[in-house]
């Protein structure tokens, strides 16, 4: 869950970049390998203030064919 949220907030939803970042900086030292990590299927909707401060988020199931939230 942490990896998916970091991907959504800081890496435009790129789970691989998020996974690599969290592992290399020691936040999650025993991170699952790329072949074992399944980030797909999770969609995060953020509600933020005008200054970009996160106020609320909703987790929803994702689908491959979706093109807009």
Secondary structure, 3 states (H helix, E strand, C coil): CHHHHHHHHHCCCCHHHHHHHHHHCCCCCCCCCHHHCCCCCEEEEEEECCCCCEEEEEEEECCCCCCCC
